[in-house]
Amino acid sequence: MEWDYAIGMVAAALAVGVGAGLALARIRRPGGEARTGGPEGSADIEPDDDRPGGKHGLKGLGRKSLDSLRVGVVVLDADDHPVLVNPAARAMGLLRSGGAPGTIAAHPILRTLAGQVRRTGVRREVELDLPRGRAGGGHAPLGLHLRAVALNATHVAVEAADVTESHRLARVRRDFVANVSHELKTPIGALQLLAEALLDATQLPEAEMETQSEDLLAARRFAERIHHESARMGRLVNELLELTRLQGAEPLPNPEPVSLDWVIAEVIDRTRTTSSAKSIEIAYEGPKGSMVYGSDSQIATAVTNLVENAIAYSGEDTKVSLTMRHTDDWIEIDVTDQGIGIAPHDVERVFERFYRADQARSRSTGGTGLGLAIVKHIATNHGGRVDVTSSLGDGSTFTLRLPARPPESPSSSPTAIEIESGVTGR
């Protein structure tokens, strides 16, 4: 709520400031010349040169509103020179010394965002960690949420919110999950080995089963249950580690061309055992030679999770279909099953972590509730999305959409580490 309020205040302050600047620009000097302050279009925003009210006396509600905000605001002109800066932006270190003595310049990240906004015509939002000091120093980096918006054809306003604490908490949470999950792998593996040893020790020919004591039969049932639950816990730990990596604990690999022919073959091979156990046919239909850009292992994991989910919720002697569609910008992979379907009130929540539409079915199949969440994060990290259409009793269709073109070359950011970025419409 504080961020929304701050954004509203920034918008109101900018509107008042721009209006005041335009009004002042229309005031003519005694000699009759208009007080434009420079070339055409450069006087829409009044400069901020550290003197009270600015060079032309810009004061009042607009200036005071900007100065009172904890959100930093920098307005850049067509040459990326800062023409309006509030104290919060200065405190965040968004200004640098200019080329000439006594001049200032905007941080390279701000100039990059402003250039992207002018080229694309849409606003740009990015969250990043900004090192403090020239060499980073020993201080924790400053977490910033930057939002660049075009004010007109030349001027761009950049808002900066301090999100250092939320970044720190996110890192602590990811590190905790990763460390705990890693430490759990050893005892879980030991439990699985002990359970397998108990199963081998209680393995008897069927002819002798009826003559054995009830204690021995109970021990075997317990050993089977221990083995099943330890295997399920092992899958949960592995998926928690995978989800932690996808959420930013480890940097994403550089996008590379990925052959979808290889992905489909890999998915069919990975799911061959589970599909054969239920006599489920996996059929593929689509063009050959299609390519996407990203991580081959992550894309294969996403499609595998969708197919395994379809198998888990389908009955025996049914069919799971993989269909690929290719357009100029997108490649869509449909995974369709003939299973139990999803109720309308569950469709919007199936991609949440640990959410399972059918709790009883998930327990019997050993599901963790993380498979679809992993698919969603992989799709988002690749600039795509995943959707589902379903109805009870008629099966479900999950659609994974991935970009068919290589991503744009990353923007130069010599002094910042980008964590998450996104582009939204006006």
N, C-alpha and C positions, 0 to 999 in steps of 0.2 A: 504493500500500500504506500510506503514511504517513497519508493521509486516512482510509482504512478503519479503521486502528488508532485514530486520534484519535476517530472517530465511536464506536467501541466503548468507548473510555475515557469519553467524554462520557455515553453511555447508562448505563454502570456507575456513574459518579459521581452522575448525576442520581437513579438508583434508590436509592443509599445515602443521598444528601442528603434526598430526599423521605421515605424511611423514617425517618430520624432526626428530621426535622421533625414527622412525624405522631406519632412516639413522644413527643417533647417536648410536643406540643400536648395529649397526654392526661394529662400530669403536673398535678395539681391544686395550687393555692395552699393555704396553711394555712387560709384562710377557707372552703375548699370549692369556690371557683369554678374552673372549668376555665380553663387558660391558653390561651385561644383567640387572644389578640392582636388581636381585632377582630371584624368580622361573620363570620357563618358562611361557611366556605369560604375565608377569607383567610389561614388559618394553615397551609395545606398546604405552602407554601414559606417558609422562614425568611428574614426580611429580611437584606440585606447592607448595613450602615451603616459600613463601614470600620473597625469595631472588631474586635479578635481574636475570632474565633468567632461574630460576629454578636450581635444583641441578646439572644438566649436561649442563647448559648454553644454554637452549632452548630460543632463541631470534628470532628476525626477524619479517617478515610480519605476520606469524601465531599468535605469541604472541601479537603483537601490535593490530592486528585486533580483537582478542578476548577481549583485555582490553578496546578497544574503543567502544564496543557495549553497548547500554543501556539494551540489553537483557542479563539476567544472564545465565551463562553456567557452569555446573558442570559435570565432567566425573567421574564415579564411576568404580572401578575395581571389580573383582569377589567377593571380601569380602566387597563390598559396602563402601570402603574407598575412599574419594575424592582425585584423582590424578591430576586433572586439574580444577582450579577455576578462574573465572575472577572477577574483582572488583565489577561488578554489582551484581553478585550472593552473594558476601559477604555483600553488602549494603542491600540486601533484607532479610538477616537473614537466608539464606539457610544452614549455617554451625552452628554446636554446639560444645561445648567442649567435647573432647574425654574422654575415661575412664581413661587414664593416664595423668598426668600433662603435659601441653604443646602440647597436641595432639588435633586434630579436627576431627569431624565426621559430616556426612551429616544429614540433617533434616530427621526425620522418614518418612515423606511423600515421599521424594526422594528415600529413600531405598525401600519403598513399591512399588513405580512405577517401579524401576529398577528390583525388583524381579518379578513383573508381566510381564515385557518385556522379561526377560530371560525364564520364564516358557512358555509363549504363542508364542513367536517369532514374535509378531506384536507390532507396536508402540502404545503407550498409551498417551492419552491427557485428561487433567482434568482442570477444573476451580474451584478455591476454594478461600475462605477467610481465611487468615492466621492471627491470633491474634498477635498484636505487644507486645513484652515484655513477661516476664515469666507468669504474671497473666492477660495478655490482656491489662491491663492499661485502661486509659480513651481515648486512641486514636482509631480512626477508624481502622478496620482490613485492612490488606494489601491484595488486590485482585491480584491473580496470575493466569496466564494461563501456565500450565506446559505441556511440550511435551517431552516424553522419547523415545529415539531411540537407538537400539542396534548398536554399532560400529563393534563389532566382537562377538565371543562366550562368552566373559567375560565382556567386557567394555560396559557401557551404558552412553550415553550423555543425560543430562536433560537440556532443555532450559526453561527459566522462563521469561515471559513478565508481566510487571506491568499493570494490567487492573483495578486498584482501582477506577479510575474515571468513567469508563464505568459501573462498578458494582454499584457505588453510583447513577449514573443517572438512571440505571434500577430499583433500589429500589425506587427512588423518583417517577418514572413514575408509577410503580405498586401501590405504596401507594396512589398516587393521584387518580388513576382510582378507586381503592377500596374504598377510602374515599368518593369520589364524588358519586359513584354508591350507596354506603350505605345511604348517605344523601338524594338521590333522591327517595329512596324507599317509604319514608313517604308521600311526596306530591303526588307521582304517585298513591299510594293507596287511598289517599283522593280524587283524581280526579275520580278514578274508582267508589268509593262509591257515589259521587255526580252525576256522569253520570247515575248510576243505579237508583238513586232517581228520576232524571228527567224522565227516561224511565217509571218508575212506575207511575209518576204523569201524563204523557201524554198517558198512556195506555187506550184505549177506545175500546168498542166492534166494530166489523167491520161494523155493521149496522149503527153506528153513525159517522163513519169516513167521509162519503161524506158530512154530514151536518156541520162539524166543519170548523172553519176559517182556512185560509191558514197559519196564524201565528202559530197556534197550531200544524199544520202538519209540518211546517218548524222547530219548536222547537223540535219535536220528531226526525226529521232527524238529526238535529245537535247533539242531545243527543246520538243517535246511533253512530254518527261519533266520538264524544268525547270518548265514551266507547270503541270503536274499537281501536282508536289511543292510549289511555291510557293503554289498555291491551298490545298493541304492545310495548309501551315504557317500561312497566313492564317486559316483556320478554327480552328486550334488556338489561336492568339493571341487571337482574338475570344472563344472559349469560356473560355479562362483568365481573361480580363478579366471575363466574365460570372460565372464561378464565384467570383472574388474579391469582386465586388460582393455576391453572394448570401451569402457567408460573413461579412459584416459590415464590409467596408471602406467601404461607403456605407450610410447609414441607409435602412431600408425605407420605402417610401411609405405614407401613411395608407391603411388599407383602405377601398375604395370599392365600390359595387355594380358587378358585372361581368356583362354579358349573355353567356350561353353561346351564344346564337344567333350573336352576332358572333364569338365565339372559334372556333366550328366553321367558319363561313364563312371566317375569316382563315386557319385551318389548311389547309383544302382549297385555298385560293388559293395559299398558300406552297408546297405540295407538288405542285401541278399539273404542273410541268415534270418533276420526277423520276419521278412515277407514270406520266405519259404515255410517258416514254422506255422504260419496261419494260412498258407496256400493263397496268398494275395499276389496278383499279377501287377507288375509295375511296367506301364507302357509309356513310351515317349513319342511325341510327334512334334516336329518343328524343323526349321532350316538347319543346314550344316554350315560350319565355318563362322558362326557368330562370335563376336568378341565384345567383352566389356573391359573396364579399366578399374583396377583396384588390387586387392589381395586374393590370390587364388585360393588359399587355405580358408580364408574367412567366407568367401562366396560359396565354396563347397560345403562348409559347415552350415551356412544358412539354409541352403537347399536340402541338405541332409536332415536338418532338424524339422523342416516342413514335411518331408516324406515320412520320417519316423513318427511324427505326430499323426499323420494320416493313417499309418499302419496301426498305431496304438488304438485309435478310435474307430477302426473299421472291423467288421465281422470277418469270419473265415470265408474263403472262396469268393472274395470280392476283387475289385480292381482299383488301383491308384494310377491316375493319369498325370503325366507331365507334358505340358504344352508350352511352346515358346512362340512369341510373336515379336517381330522386329520392325521398328519404325526408324525414321531418321535420327531421332533423339533418344529413344528409349528401347530397352529390351525387357519384355515382360515374360516371366516364367510362372505359369499356373500349375498348382498342385491340387488336384481334385480327387476326393475320395467318395466312397459310398457308405460312409459311416453314420453315426447317430446324429450328426449335426450339432449346431450351437443355438441356444435360445436367444431371442432378440436382445434381452437384457444383459446377456453375457458377451455379445459380439464386441462391444466397445472396450471390454476389459481383458480380453484374452492375452493381450501383449504386456500386461502388467506382470511384474516379478511375483512369483509364488501364487499367482491367481490361476485356479483350475476350475473350469466350468463344471466338470463332473468329478467331484472329490473321490467317490468310490472307485470309479474307473482308473483314476490316476494312481491311487494307492495299489490297486491290483497290478498295474503295469509298471510300477516303480517310477512313475513320473516325478520330476522335481518342481515343475512350475516355472522353470527358467528357460526352457528351450525357445519359446516364442519371443521372450524378452531379448534373448541373444540375437534372434533373427532381426528384430526391430532395430537394435543398435548397429548391427552390421549394415543393414540397408541405409540407415541414417548416415553412418560414417562414409558410405560410398556415394552420398548425394542422391539416394533413392528413397523408396518407401515400401511398406508391405501393407496389404489390405486383405480383408476377408469378407466373403459373402456366404451366408449359410442360413439354413432353416432346419428345425428339428425334424429328424427322420429322413431328410433328403440329402445328407452329406454336406460337405463344405468345400470351398475353393479359396485357397490362399494364393495371392498374387504378389510376387516379388518383382519390383520395378527397379531397374538399374540403368544408369546413363550409358548410351552406346557410343558416346564421343569422349575423347580424352579430356580430362579436366584442364582448366586454364592453368598456366604456369603460376606458382605461388608468388605473392607480392613480396618485395624485398622488405625485411624487417630486421635490420642489423642489431637492434638493441632490445628486442622483445621476443618472448616465447609464446606463440599463439596456442591457445588451448582449444577453444571452440569458436566457430564462426558460422554466420548464416546470413543470407540475403533475403529480405522480405520486400513486398511491394510497398507502394506509398500508402 
